[in-house]
Amino acid sequence: MPGVTRCQGSTRRMKKHRYSNEFKVTAVKLASAPDIETRAVAVAEENRIRELEAALTAYIRFYNHHRLHSGIDYHTPEEHERLMG
């Protein structure tokens, strides 16, 4: 047939070759997995940092605006500044 090249070797050898190519493709995919894993870890760390920043901001807001401090006659720092100013 024109345009068709005949493969040399048995069918068994061709199947083995086909599977070895699939193995190579899988190996390449697995080799890039650490990059994907590294990116996933970086995104997770970035999310944890954002959550930590939000939690710290909320705590500072609570500490300055809602928590009563015994050292300033059980006022919040904000109230104390207003009373003193």
SVG drawing of the C-alpha trace seen along z (x, -y; Angstrom):
<svg xmlns="http://www.w3.org/2000/svg" viewBox="-16 -66 28 78">
<polyline fill="none" stroke="black" stroke-width="0.4" points="0.0,0.0 1.4,-3.4 2.2,-5.7 2.1,-2.8 5.4,-1.7 5.6,1.9 6.8,2.3 9.5,4.8 9.2,7.3 6.5,9.4 3.2,8.1 4.5,8.9 7.5,6.7 5.2,3.9 3.0,4.2 6.0,4.1 7.3,1.0 3.8,-0.7 3.7,0.0 7.3,-1.3 6.2,-4.5 3.2,-4.7 5.6,-4.1 7.8,-7.0 4.8,-9.3 3.8,-8.3 7.3,-8.8 7.4,-12.3 4.1,-13.2 5.4,-11.9 8.6,-13.8 6.6,-17.0 4.5,-16.1 6.9,-17.6 6.5,-21.0 2.7,-20.6 3.1,-19.5 5.5,-22.4 2.9,-24.9 0.1,-23.3 2.2,-23.6 3.0,-27.3 -0.7,-28.1 -1.6,-26.3 1.1,-28.3 -0.1,-31.6 -3.7,-30.8 -2.5,-30.0 -0.6,-33.3 -3.7,-35.2 -5.7,-33.4 -3.1,-34.3 -3.1,-37.9 -6.9,-38.1 -6.9,-36.4 -4.2,-38.8 -6.1,-41.8 -9.3,-40.6 -7.4,-40.0 -5.8,-43.4 -9.2,-45.0 -10.7,-43.1 -7.7,-44.0 -7.9,-47.7 -11.6,-48.2 -13.4,-45.6 -11.1,-44.2 -11.1,-45.9 -7.7,-46.6 -7.2,-46.7 -4.2,-49.1 -6.4,-51.8 -9.4,-51.5 -11.1,-48.8 -11.5,-50.8 -10.5,-49.8 -7.4,-51.6 -9.6,-53.5 -11.9,-54.7 -8.8,-55.6 -7.3,-57.7 -10.7,-59.5 -11.0,-60.2 -7.4,-61.4 -7.4,-63.5"/>
</svg>
